[in-house]
Amino acid sequence: MTVLVTESSVSYSSWDGEQPRRTGHRWRAGRLATSYRLAKAGVSHLVVDASERIGNSWRRRYHCLTLFTPRRLSALPGLDPGGDPEGYAGRLEFADYLDRYATVNRLPIRSGSRVVRLGKSESVESAAHMDDGTVINSRAVLVSTGAFQQAAVPSISSGFTQGVKQLTAASYRSPLSVGKGPVLVVGDGASGRDIAMELGQLMKC
């Protein structure tokens, strides 16, 4: 069995009889494609996701979020996302697409579960310890948590007074999050540009 660890705590497990072959943990779109490919290759597996519903990591993001690639480049194998192939899907559209993708392709997913520790087992190479106390034994682990799960907040932020409201791309939702007054967006990543453009349309410097 192989364990796949992904952003939302998605895990993949497979069983040969009562012995699992593959397991995985944490969630993003590429992990669903991995599950799809494993299934096509005849590898029995289970996806374990900490979220209650596939795509929730997208639903929790700031409201104006859109994908940075057109739909034709964002499609996963086995299901067309629909819509204008040259257009860009919003967060809710893409979240629903991921959910639909898992359903249409009958991907084996265990939602609402989290891998809290990875170790070794006497019988197989890897053991995924779940938050409910159960252990999933496997022959391999794929760690796919992504590189940006925690906001990078500059240390200078600690010098601001409480009167300065501070948000990250994870805690920002919409212009209503910032209130009245001037706003400084720090960082030139895709999320920073999204947020700056949205605020710039509503506020004057």
C-alpha positions as CSV (number, residue, x, y, z in Angstrom):
1,M,0.0,0.0,0.0
2,T,1.1,3.6,-0.6
3,V,0.2,6.6,1.6
4,L,-0.3,9.9,-0.3
5,V,-0.2,12.9,2.0
6,T,-1.8,16.0,0.5
7,E,-2.8,19.6,1.6
8,S,-6.1,19.0,3.2
9,S,-4.9,15.8,4.8
10,V,-5.9,13.5,2.1
11,S,-4.6,9.9,2.3
12,Y,-4.7,7.1,-0.1
13,S,-4.7,3.5,1.1
14,S,-5.1,0.2,-0.7
15,W,-5.8,-3.3,0.4
16,D,-4.8,-6.7,-0.9
17,G,-7.3,-8.8,0.9
18,E,-7.0,-7.3,4.4
19,Q,-3.5,-6.0,3.8
20,P,-3.4,-2.4,2.5
21,R,-1.0,-1.7,-0.3
22,R,-1.1,2.1,-0.8
23,T,-2.1,5.1,1.3
24,G,-1.9,8.9,0.9
25,H,-2.6,12.0,2.9
26,R,-3.5,15.7,2.2
27,W,-5.2,17.4,-0.7
28,R,-4.8,19.3,-4.0
29,A,-6.0,18.6,-7.6
30,G,-2.9,16.7,-8.6
31,R,-3.6,14.1,-5.8
32,L,-6.9,13.3,-7.3
33,A,-5.2,12.8,-10.7
34,T,-2.8,10.5,-8.9
35,S,-5.7,8.5,-7.5
36,Y,-7.2,8.3,-11.0
37,R,-4.0,7.0,-12.4
38,L,-3.6,4.5,-9.6
39,A,-7.1,3.2,-10.2
40,K,-6.4,2.9,-14.0
41,A,-3.3,0.9,-13.2
42,G,-5.3,-1.5,-11.1
43,V,-3.8,-0.3,-7.8
44,S,-6.3,-0.5,-5.0
45,H,-6.1,2.6,-2.8
46,L,-7.9,4.9,-0.4
47,V,-7.8,8.7,-0.2
48,V,-8.0,10.1,3.3
49,D,-9.0,13.8,3.5
50,A,-9.2,15.9,6.6
51,S,-11.9,18.1,5.0
52,E,-15.5,17.0,5.2
53,R,-15.8,17.6,1.4
54,I,-13.4,17.5,-1.5
55,G,-12.5,21.0,-2.6
56,N,-13.0,22.6,0.7
57,S,-9.5,24.0,0.8
58,W,-10.6,26.1,-2.3
59,R,-13.9,27.1,-0.8
60,R,-12.2,28.6,2.3
61,R,-10.0,30.9,0.2
62,Y,-10.6,34.6,-0.5
63,H,-13.7,35.2,-2.5
64,C,-12.2,36.7,-5.7
65,L,-9.7,33.8,-6.2
66,T,-9.5,32.5,-9.7
67,L,-7.2,29.9,-11.2
68,F,-4.1,31.3,-12.8
69,T,-4.3,28.9,-15.8
70,P,-7.2,28.5,-18.2
71,R,-9.6,25.7,-17.9
72,R,-8.0,23.7,-20.7
73,L,-4.8,23.6,-18.7
74,S,-6.5,23.0,-15.4
75,A,-8.5,19.9,-16.4
76,L,-7.7,16.6,-14.8
77,P,-7.5,13.3,-16.7
78,G,-10.9,11.7,-17.1
79,L,-13.2,14.7,-16.9
80,D,-13.6,17.9,-18.7
81,P,-14.3,20.9,-16.4
82,G,-16.8,22.5,-18.9
83,G,-17.1,26.2,-19.6
84,D,-14.9,28.3,-21.9
85,P,-11.6,26.4,-22.3
86,E,-9.7,29.7,-22.5
87,G,-11.5,31.1,-19.5
88,Y,-10.5,31.0,-15.8
89,A,-12.5,29.1,-13.2
90,G,-13.3,30.8,-9.9
91,R,-12.6,29.1,-6.6
92,L,-16.1,27.7,-6.1
93,E,-16.4,26.4,-9.7
94,F,-13.0,24.6,-9.3
95,A,-13.9,23.2,-5.9
96,D,-17.1,21.8,-7.3
97,Y,-15.2,20.4,-10.2
98,L,-12.8,18.5,-7.9
99,D,-15.8,17.2,-5.9
100,R,-17.5,16.1,-9.2
101,Y,-14.2,14.6,-10.4
102,A,-13.9,12.3,-7.4
103,T,-17.6,11.3,-7.7
104,V,-17.6,10.6,-11.5
105,N,-14.4,8.6,-11.3
106,R,-15.5,6.8,-8.1
107,L,-12.3,7.6,-6.3
108,P,-12.1,5.9,-2.9
109,I,-12.0,8.8,-0.4
110,R,-12.2,8.8,3.4
111,S,-13.2,12.3,4.4
112,G,-12.9,13.9,7.8
113,S,-9.7,12.1,8.7
114,R,-6.2,13.3,9.3
115,V,-2.8,11.6,9.4
116,V,-1.1,12.8,12.5
117,R,2.1,10.8,12.3
118,L,3.9,8.6,9.9
119,G,6.1,5.8,11.2
120,K,7.3,2.2,10.5
121,S,5.5,-1.1,11.1
122,E,7.0,-4.5,11.6
123,S,4.9,-6.1,8.9
124,V,5.2,-3.3,6.2
125,E,7.5,-0.4,5.5
126,S,5.1,2.5,6.6
127,A,2.4,3.1,9.2
128,A,0.0,6.1,9.0
129,H,-1.4,7.0,12.4
130,M,-4.8,8.6,12.1
131,D,-6.4,11.2,14.4
132,D,-9.0,8.7,15.5
133,G,-6.3,6.3,16.8
134,T,-6.4,3.9,13.9
135,V,-3.2,2.9,12.0
136,I,-3.1,2.2,8.3
137,N,-0.1,0.1,7.3
138,S,1.4,0.6,3.8
139,R,4.3,-0.2,1.6
140,A,5.0,3.4,0.6
141,V,4.1,7.0,1.4
142,L,3.7,9.9,-1.0
143,V,3.9,13.2,0.9
144,S,2.1,15.9,-1.1
145,T,1.3,18.7,1.3
146,G,2.6,21.5,-0.9
147,A,5.1,24.2,0.0
148,F,2.8,27.0,1.2
149,Q,0.6,25.7,3.9
150,Q,1.6,28.3,6.5
151,A,1.6,32.1,5.9
152,A,5.0,33.7,5.9
153,V,4.6,36.8,8.1
154,P,7.6,39.2,8.3
155,S,9.0,39.7,11.8
156,I,8.5,43.5,11.4
157,S,4.8,43.0,11.8
158,S,5.2,42.5,15.5
159,G,6.2,46.2,15.8
160,F,2.8,47.5,14.6
161,T,0.2,48.7,17.1
162,Q,-3.1,46.9,17.6
163,G,-4.7,49.7,15.6
164,V,-3.1,48.2,12.4
165,K,-5.2,45.3,11.3
166,Q,-3.0,42.5,9.8
167,L,-4.3,39.8,7.5
168,T,-2.7,37.1,5.4
169,A,-4.0,35.6,2.1
170,A,-5.4,32.8,4.2
171,S,-7.4,35.0,6.6
172,Y,-8.5,37.6,4.0
173,R,-11.9,37.0,2.4
174,S,-13.1,40.2,0.8
175,P,-12.8,44.0,1.1
176,L,-15.1,43.7,4.1
177,S,-12.2,42.0,5.9
178,V,-10.1,45.2,5.9
179,G,-12.6,47.9,6.9
180,K,-12.1,51.6,6.1
181,G,-8.8,53.4,5.6
182,P,-5.7,52.9,3.5
183,V,-4.4,49.4,2.9
184,L,-0.9,48.1,2.1
185,V,-0.6,44.8,0.4
186,V,2.8,43.2,1.0
187,G,4.1,40.6,-1.4
188,D,3.9,40.3,-5.2
189,G,2.7,36.7,-5.5
190,A,-0.4,35.7,-7.4
191,S,-2.6,35.9,-4.3
192,G,-1.2,39.4,-3.4
193,R,-2.0,40.6,-6.9
194,D,-5.5,39.2,-6.8
195,I,-6.2,41.0,-3.5
196,A,-4.5,44.2,-4.5
197,M,-6.6,44.4,-7.7
198,E,-9.8,43.7,-5.9
199,L,-9.1,46.4,-3.2
200,G,-7.8,48.8,-5.8
201,Q,-11.1,48.7,-7.7
202,L,-13.0,49.8,-4.5
203,M,-10.5,52.1,-2.7
204,K,-8.6,55.2,-3.7
205,C,-5.1,55.8,-2.6
